[in-house]
Amino acid sequence: MKRRLIGLAATGVVVVVLGVWAYRRAKGEEAPVYRFAAVERGSLEAAVTATGTLSAMRTVQVGTQVSGQVSAIYVDFNDRVKAGQLIARIDPTLLDQAVRDAEAGLERSQAESLKAEREYARTARLRDSAVVTESEFNDAEYARAVAQAGVKSARVTLDRARQNLAYTSIYAPIDGIVVERDVDVGQTVAASLQTPQLFLIAHDLSRMQVLALVDESDIGAIHAGQSVRFTVQAHPDEAFTGTVQQVRLQSTVKENVVNYTVVVQVANPKGKLMPGMTATVSFITGSASDVLLVPNAALRFTPAGVKGDSTPALWTVGTDGKPASVRVRAGLTDGQKTQVEGTGLRAGMQVIVGTTGGTGSGTATGTTSSPFQTQRQQTQGGPPPPTF
């Protein structure tokens, strides 16, 4: 008897739970709970976002044309230099010896030239007296010409040796700031195959540039003279501005995506921006002020049982408690809000952005498949708009 009573009681509990669940489900289907957002009046900007790297607008790599050991360095990182200022020196010992050797070579060539000139003059006199043959005279004339050419060659060799000696003194080619120093005193540099870089000098860091990579799908909206905003990690709460200077035609492929380099000119009067910083860039492609704005979720919402329409529409709740559509024209969007226009549309109007229960579109729906499962709310489509 006790077992029968326990079984009946258990059956009754299950029936009650199923009844409550069925009642709630029916109520939810009859009266879904909508989530609303207000139509706002304000301003909006559409932008293309990219990342880039800050650099000086003009930099010069300072190298050396001669090999040798660095004997002195006169500047360091962040030092300001003037054009023509001595900034480093290569040990001149070997090149100084090369100059003295070239000077000796020139003296030898001049002596040989003088001897050949005298021999030519003597042979010329003897030819006039018919003492020497024409062939002997031609040989003397040839020897004089060769000796004269030897003097010219020796002079060139001396000039080259002197110039190489002068190259041991490294001078700043422009006014600017030393942003890189790649050598130390005692280090040997070899200029036989390519010119080694000793310093990198930036001309003027009060004006810089951002080299931003823009995806091929967005590059059509970028043009010279366009306004730009960007931020850097060093100053996350500060927005910097710039202007598009150039859209380079050369493309690059990164991770199977075609990108184009956009050069952005940036003013840096306070020196907050430094070469090499990563910039998050927003290219302003359009703007609108004093317009009506709605969350993008409102344009994606469609009530249950209503077929989708290619014409944008907003949905409100009519006096009968049922959704009513308002046809609109969509304009600029910033990814979260969209500019809209439409008859009867006004600021403060409540529009549906989703549902929190019952049936609706897939925009924001919470459902359960069993009375014994925990209910969860799901939201799709970007950051949640304000609820009312």
KARACOR-V606818 format. One record per pair of residues at least 6 apart in sequence whose C-alpha atoms are under 7 Angstrom apart, sorted by the first residue. I is the first residue (numbers start at 0). J is the second residue. D is the distance in whole Angstrom. If there is no record, write none. Layout:
i->[I;I]
j->[J;J]
d->[D;D]
//
This chain:
i->[20;27;27;28;28;30;31;31;31;31;32;32;32;32;33;33;33;33;34;34;34;34;34;34;34;35;35;35;35;35;35;36;36;36;36;36;36;36;36;37;37;37;37;38;38;38;38;38;38;38;38;39;39;39;39;39;40;40;40;40;40;41;41;41;41;41;42;42;42;42;43;43;43;43;44;44;44;44;44;45;45;45;45;45;45;45;46;46;46;46;46;46;47;47;47;47;47;48;48;48;49;49;49;49;49;49;50;50;50;50;50;51;51;51;51;51;51;51;52;52;52;52;52;52;52;53;53;53;53;53;53;53;53;53;53;54;54;54;54;54;55;55;55;55;55;55;56;56;56;57;57;58;58;58;58;59;59;59;60;60;60;60;61;61;61;61;62;62;62;62;62;63;63;63;64;64;64;65;65;65;65;66;66;66;67;67;67;67;67;68;68;68;68;68;68;69;69;69;69;69;69;69;70;70;70;70;70;71;71;71;72;72;72;72;73;73;74;75;75;76;76;76;76;77;77;77;78;78;79;79;79;80;80;80;80;81;81;81;81;82;82;82;82;83;83;83;84;84;85;85;85;85;86;86;86;87;87;88;88;88;89;89;90;91;91;94;94;94;95;97;98;98;98;101;101;101;101;102;104;105;105;105;108;108;108;108;109;111;112;112;112;115;115;115;116;118;119;119;119;122;122;123;125;126;126;173;174;175;175;175;175;176;176;176;177;177;177;177;178;178;178;179;179;180;180;180;181;181;181;182;188;204;205;205;205;205;206;206;206;207;207;207;207;208;208;208;208;209;209;209;210;210;210;210;211;211;211;212;212;212;212;213;213;213;213;214;214;214;215;215;215;220;222;222;223;223;223;223;224;224;224;225;225;226;226;226;226;226;227;227;227;227;227;227;227;228;228;228;228;228;228;228;229;229;229;229;229;229;229;230;230;230;230;230;230;231;231;231;231;240;241;241;241;242;242;242;243;243;243;244;244;244;245;245;246;246;246;247;247;247;248;249;250;250;250;251;251;251;252;290;291;291;291;291;292;292;292;292;293;293;293;294;294;294;294;295;295;295;296;296;297;297;297;297;298;298;298;300;300;300;300;301;301;302;302;303;303;303;311;311;311;311;312;312;312;312;313;313;313;313;314;314;314;314;314;314;315;315;315;315;315;315;316;316;317;326;327;327;327;328;328;328;329;329;329;329;330;330;330;331;331;332;353;353;354;354;355;355;355;356;356;356;362;362;363;363;363;364;364;364;365;365;365;366;367]
j->[370;356;357;357;358;357;354;356;357;358;354;355;356;357;351;353;354;355;351;352;353;354;355;386;387;349;350;351;352;386;387;349;350;351;352;384;385;386;387;347;348;349;350;291;292;293;345;346;347;348;349;291;292;293;346;347;289;290;291;292;346;288;289;290;291;292;287;288;289;290;286;287;288;333;283;285;286;287;333;283;284;285;286;331;332;333;281;282;283;284;285;333;217;281;282;283;284;280;281;282;211;212;213;279;280;281;211;212;278;279;280;209;210;211;212;277;278;279;209;210;211;275;276;277;278;207;208;209;210;273;274;275;276;277;278;207;208;209;274;275;201;203;204;207;208;274;206;207;208;201;202;199;200;201;202;199;200;201;196;198;199;200;196;197;198;199;194;195;196;197;198;190;194;195;166;190;194;163;166;167;190;188;189;190;89;90;187;188;189;89;90;185;186;187;188;88;89;90;184;185;186;187;88;89;90;184;185;87;88;184;86;87;88;184;86;87;86;177;180;177;178;179;180;176;177;178;176;177;175;176;177;171;174;175;176;171;173;174;175;171;172;173;174;170;171;172;170;171;168;169;170;171;169;170;171;168;169;167;168;169;167;168;167;164;167;160;163;164;164;160;157;160;161;153;156;157;160;157;153;150;153;154;146;149;150;153;150;146;143;146;147;142;143;146;143;139;139;140;143;136;139;136;131;132;136;202;202;200;201;202;203;200;201;202;198;199;200;201;199;200;201;198;199;197;198;199;196;197;198;197;195;267;266;267;268;270;265;266;267;264;265;266;267;262;263;264;265;262;263;264;260;261;262;263;260;261;262;258;259;260;261;258;259;260;261;257;258;259;257;258;259;284;243;246;243;244;245;246;242;243;244;242;243;241;242;243;282;283;240;241;242;280;281;282;283;238;239;240;241;280;281;282;238;239;240;278;279;280;281;237;238;239;278;279;280;276;277;278;279;265;263;264;265;263;264;265;262;263;264;262;263;264;261;262;260;261;262;259;260;261;259;259;257;258;259;257;258;259;258;338;338;339;340;346;336;337;338;339;336;337;338;335;336;337;384;335;336;337;352;380;313;350;351;352;311;312;313;352;353;360;362;307;360;359;360;358;359;360;326;327;328;329;324;325;326;327;324;325;326;350;322;323;324;325;350;351;322;323;324;349;350;351;322;323;323;341;339;340;341;339;340;341;337;338;339;340;337;338;339;337;338;338;362;363;363;364;363;364;365;364;365;366;378;379;377;378;379;376;377;378;375;376;377;374;374]
d->[6;6;4;5;6;7;7;5;4;6;6;5;5;7;6;6;4;6;6;6;5;5;7;6;7;6;5;5;6;6;6;6;6;6;7;7;6;6;7;5;5;5;6;7;6;5;7;5;5;5;6;6;5;6;5;6;6;5;4;6;6;6;5;6;7;7;6;4;6;6;6;5;6;7;7;6;4;6;6;6;6;5;6;6;6;5;6;5;4;5;7;7;7;5;5;7;7;6;4;6;6;6;6;6;5;7;5;6;6;5;6;6;5;4;6;6;5;7;5;5;7;6;6;5;6;7;6;4;7;7;5;5;5;6;7;6;6;6;4;6;6;7;6;5;6;6;7;5;6;6;6;7;6;4;6;6;5;7;6;6;5;7;6;6;5;6;6;5;4;5;7;7;6;6;7;6;6;7;7;7;6;5;5;5;6;6;5;6;7;6;5;6;6;4;6;6;5;6;5;5;5;6;6;5;5;6;6;5;5;6;6;4;7;6;5;6;6;7;7;5;6;6;6;6;5;6;6;5;6;4;6;7;6;6;6;7;6;4;7;5;5;4;5;5;5;6;5;5;7;6;4;7;6;6;6;6;5;5;5;6;5;6;7;6;6;7;7;5;6;6;6;5;6;7;6;5;7;6;6;6;5;6;7;6;5;7;6;6;6;4;6;6;5;7;5;6;5;6;7;6;7;7;6;7;7;7;6;6;5;4;6;5;5;7;7;6;5;6;6;6;7;5;5;6;5;7;7;5;6;6;7;7;6;5;5;6;6;5;5;6;5;6;7;7;5;5;5;6;5;7;6;6;5;7;6;5;7;6;5;5;6;5;5;6;7;6;5;7;6;6;7;6;7;7;5;5;6;7;6;5;6;6;5;6;5;7;6;6;6;5;6;7;6;5;6;6;6;5;6;6;5;7;6;5;6;6;5;4;6;7;5;6;6;5;7;7;6;5;6;7;6;5;5;5;5;7;6;4;6;5;5;6;6;5;6;5;6;6;6;6;7;7;7;6;5;6;5;6;6;7;6;6;7;7;6;5;5;6;5;6;7;6;4;6;7;6;5;6;5;6;6;7;6;4;7;6;6;6;6;6;6;7;5;5;5;6;4;5;6;6;6;7;6;5;4;5;6;5;6;6;6;5;4;6;6;5;5;5;6;7;5;6;4;6;6;6;6;5;4;5;5;6;7;6;5;7;6;5;6;6;5;6;5;5;5;5;6;5;5;6;5;7;7;6;6;5;6;7;6;7;6;5;6;7;6]
//
